Amino acid sequence: MSFSREVKQELAKRISPARHCQIAELAALMNFCGQYGKDGEGGYTIGFASENEAVVRKGFTLLKKTFNIETDIALDEQEIYDILHKLGDLEEPVSPLLIKSSCCQRAFLRGAFLSIGSMSDPAKGYHLEFDCTSQAKAEQLRELMRGFQIESRIVLRKKYYVVYLKEGTSIVDLLNVCEAPVSLMNLENLRILKEMRNFVNRRVNCETANITKTVNAAARQVEDIEYIRDHCGFENLPKSLREMAEVRLENPDAPLKELGGYFDPPIGKSGVNHRLRKLSELAEKIRL
């Protein structure tokens, strides 16, 4: 099962105890994937256009709880009127009166994700989106999320206005707002594991780069010292540089700090670096 489907399975099981929150979530489901019409006998039916059975069940459960509507019988004209009068025009954004409180806004966002939301596998990348059929509905979703300090963006993709999040922290915050604690913890665990892997990779890459840099520097130093030895010899070098040249040739792979320990008395890393730089400068003069 995909992570997105797991999130929807969890959200589908969440039923707000308050009727006004149930209506807010039902409004989202009807607004984004609801449909109604007359049957062959003149009665009215309501449905939800979703491939996820849990989402469809959630819609009918909310209809039962909020309007005492049975799913196995047709509705009369008064019943469909009462529902649409309460939920408003399904072609337009929902009335602000239905989602004026924070708890109702949470329920509405939950219903929106169940209806038109999707999420990529967080092990591969962070991306959550809502595919809206109108810009006005997309703007309403963005404003609702902004009220919870969640910043999203809107992009037009074919015929849909897509509201999307690409930051792991923002997606975590949205799952918290929608009240999906299990999915939230699963995502956090994946994020921690991913961040640890990235941290280890960065450290390994950094250490590898440092080792490569040290090895290359040592190779150049040995090359310069050998050039001095072969063309001028060490006899005319000052004692400090002669000793440095001999120690480096004897320990071609040793780091600077270790080289300093071979002197009596020992010298520091900066002293070793200074002498090696002098030898390199001298080799360059000889080459010229």
C-alpha positions in Angstrom: 0.0 0.0 0.0 1.3 3.4 -0.9 2.1 6.0 1.8 -0.6 8.3 0.4 -3.2 5.5 0.7 -2.1 4.7 4.2 -2.7 8.4 5.2 -6.2 8.3 3.6 -7.0 5.0 5.4 -6.1 6.7 8.7 -8.0 9.9 8.0 -11.1 7.9 6.8 -11.3 6.4 10.3 -11.2 9.8 12.0 -14.7 11.0 12.9 -15.0 14.3 14.6 -17.4 14.2 17.6 -18.9 17.6 16.9 -21.6 17.9 14.3 -20.3 21.2 12.9 -16.9 19.6 12.2 -18.6 16.6 10.6 -20.5 19.0 8.3 -17.3 20.8 7.5 -15.6 17.6 6.4 -18.7 16.5 4.5 -18.7 19.9 2.7 -15.1 19.2 1.6 -16.0 15.7 0.3 -19.1 16.9 -1.5 -17.3 20.0 -2.8 -14.3 18.1 -4.2 -15.6 14.7 -5.2 -19.3 14.6 -4.4 -22.0 14.2 -7.0 -25.8 14.0 -7.1 -28.6 13.6 -9.5 -32.0 12.0 -10.2 -32.5 8.3 -10.7 -34.8 6.6 -13.1 -37.7 6.8 -10.7 -37.5 10.5 -10.0 -35.7 10.2 -6.7 -32.3 11.8 -5.9 -29.1 10.0 -5.2 -25.7 11.2 -3.8 -22.3 9.6 -4.4 -18.6 10.3 -4.2 -16.3 9.9 -7.2 -13.3 8.2 -5.6 -11.5 4.9 -6.3 -10.8 4.6 -2.6 -13.6 2.7 -0.9 -12.6 4.1 2.5 -13.2 7.6 1.2 -16.7 6.7 -0.1 -17.6 5.0 3.1 -16.5 8.1 5.0 -18.7 10.3 2.9 -21.8 8.1 3.5 -21.0 7.8 7.2 -20.9 11.6 7.5 -24.2 11.9 5.6 -25.8 9.5 8.0 -24.4 11.3 11.1 -25.2 14.8 9.9 -28.4 14.5 8.0 -29.6 11.0 9.0 -29.4 10.0 5.3 -29.5 6.3 4.5 -27.3 5.2 1.6 -29.5 2.5 0.3 -32.6 4.6 -0.5 -33.3 7.5 -2.8 -33.7 11.0 -1.4 -36.8 13.1 -1.9 -36.6 16.7 -3.1 -36.7 18.2 0.4 -33.9 16.0 1.6 -31.6 16.9 -1.2 -32.6 20.6 -0.8 -31.7 20.5 2.9 -28.2 19.1 2.2 -27.4 21.4 -0.6 -28.8 24.4 1.2 -26.5 23.6 4.1 -23.4 22.8 2.1 -23.8 25.4 -0.6 -23.1 25.4 -4.4 -20.7 22.6 -5.1 -19.2 24.5 -8.0 -18.0 27.3 -5.7 -15.7 27.4 -2.6 -17.5 26.4 0.6 -19.1 29.1 2.7 -16.7 30.7 5.2 -19.5 30.2 7.8 -18.9 26.4 7.6 -15.2 26.6 8.4 -15.0 29.7 10.6 -13.5 27.8 13.6 -10.1 26.1 13.8 -11.6 22.6 14.4 -13.8 22.9 11.4 -10.9 24.1 9.3 -9.0 21.0 10.3 -11.9 18.8 9.4 -12.3 20.5 6.0 -8.6 20.0 5.2 -9.0 16.4 6.2 -11.9 16.0 3.8 -10.0 17.8 1.1 -7.1 15.4 1.3 -9.4 12.4 1.3 -11.1 13.8 -1.9 -8.3 15.2 -4.0 -5.1 14.9 -2.1 -2.1 12.7 -2.9 1.4 12.3 -1.5 4.6 10.9 -2.9 6.6 8.2 -1.2 8.6 10.1 1.5 11.4 7.7 1.2 12.0 9.1 -2.3 11.0 12.7 -1.9 8.6 15.1 -0.2 5.6 16.2 -2.2 1.9 16.6 -1.3 -0.7 18.1 -3.5 -4.4 18.8 -3.9 -5.8 18.9 -7.5 -8.6 21.5 -7.7 -10.9 22.1 -10.6 -11.0 25.8 -10.0 -8.6 28.5 -9.0 -11.0 29.8 -6.4 -11.1 26.4 -4.6 -7.3 26.2 -4.8 -7.0 29.7 -3.2 -9.3 28.7 -0.4 -7.2 25.7 0.4 -4.0 27.7 0.4 -5.5 30.3 2.7 -6.8 27.7 5.1 -3.3 26.1 5.3 -1.8 29.6 5.7 -3.9 30.0 8.8 -2.0 27.1 10.3 1.3 28.7 9.3 1.7 26.2 6.4 2.9 27.9 3.2 1.8 26.2 -0.1 2.0 27.1 -3.8 -0.4 26.8 -6.7 0.5 25.8 -10.2 -1.8 25.2 -13.2 -1.3 21.7 -14.5 -3.5 20.9 -17.6 -7.0 21.6 -16.3 -6.2 21.5 -12.6 -5.1 24.1 -10.2 -2.6 22.2 -8.0 -1.9 23.3 -4.5 1.3 21.7 -3.4 3.8 21.3 -0.6 7.4 20.2 -1.1 9.0 20.7 2.4 9.0 17.8 4.8 8.3 20.0 7.7 5.2 21.5 6.0 3.8 18.1 5.2 4.4 17.0 8.8 2.5 20.1 9.9 -0.4 19.4 7.6 -0.7 15.8 8.8 -0.8 17.1 12.3 -3.6 19.6 11.3 -5.6 16.8 9.6 -5.1 14.6 12.7 -3.2 11.7 11.3 -0.8 10.9 14.2 0.3 7.5 13.0 1.2 8.7 9.5 2.9 11.7 11.0 5.1 9.5 13.2 5.9 7.2 10.2 6.9 10.2 8.2 9.0 11.7 11.0 10.8 8.3 11.4 11.6 8.3 7.6 12.7 11.9 7.8 15.1 11.2 10.7 16.5 8.1 8.9 16.9 10.1 5.7 18.6 13.0 7.4 21.0 10.6 9.3 21.9 9.0 6.0 22.5 12.4 4.4 24.6 13.5 7.3 26.7 10.3 7.2 27.2 10.7 3.5 28.2 14.3 3.9 30.7 13.4 6.5 32.1 10.5 4.5 32.4 12.8 1.4 34.1 15.5 3.4 36.5 13.1 5.0 37.2 11.5 1.6 37.9 14.9 0.1 40.2 15.8 3.0 42.1 12.5 2.6 42.4 13.0 -1.1 43.6 16.6 -0.6 46.2 15.4 2.0 47.5 12.6 -0.2 47.8 14.8 -3.2 49.6 17.5 -1.2 52.0 14.9 0.2 52.7 13.5 -3.3 53.5 17.0 -4.6 55.8 17.6 -1.6 57.7 14.3 -2.2 58.0 15.1 -5.9 59.5 18.6 -5.1 61.9 17.1 -2.5 63.1 14.4 -4.9 63.6 17.1 -7.6 65.8 19.1 -5.2 67.7 15.9 -4.3 68.3 14.9 -7.9 69.3 18.3 -9.2 71.0 20.0 -6.3 71.3 17.5 -3.4 70.6 18.2 0.2 74.1 19.3 1.2 73.6 23.0 0.7 70.1 23.1 2.3 69.8 24.7 5.8 69.6 22.1 8.5 65.9 22.6 9.2 65.0 22.1 5.5 67.4 19.2 5.1 65.9 17.4 8.1 62.4 18.2 6.8 63.2 16.8 3.4 64.6 13.6 4.9 61.7 13.1 7.2 59.1 13.6 4.5 60.9 11.1 2.1 61.0 8.5 4.9 57.2 9.1 5.7 55.6 10.0 2.4 52.0 9.3 3.6 52.2 10.8 7.1 50.0 13.9 7.9 51.7 17.1 9.0 51.1 16.6 12.7 52.7 13.2 12.6 55.7 14.5 10.7 56.3 17.1 13.4 56.6 14.3 16.0 59.7 12.9 14.3 61.8 16.0 15.2 63.7 16.5 18.4 62.3 18.6 19.9 58.9 18.0 18.1 57.6 20.9 16.0 54.0 21.9 15.4 51.8 21.5 12.4 52.3 25.0 11.2 56.1 24.7 11.5 56.1 21.5 9.4 53.9 23.2 6.8 56.2 26.3 6.7 59.3 24.1 6.0 57.5 22.1 3.3 56.3 25.2 1.6 59.9 26.6 1.6 61.1 23.3 0.0 58.3 23.6 -2.7 59.3 27.2 -3.4 62.9 26.2 -3.8 62.0 23.3 -6.2 60.1 25.8 -8.3 63.1 28.2 -8.5 65.3 25.2 -9.6 62.8 24.3 -12.3 62.9 27.8 -13.7 
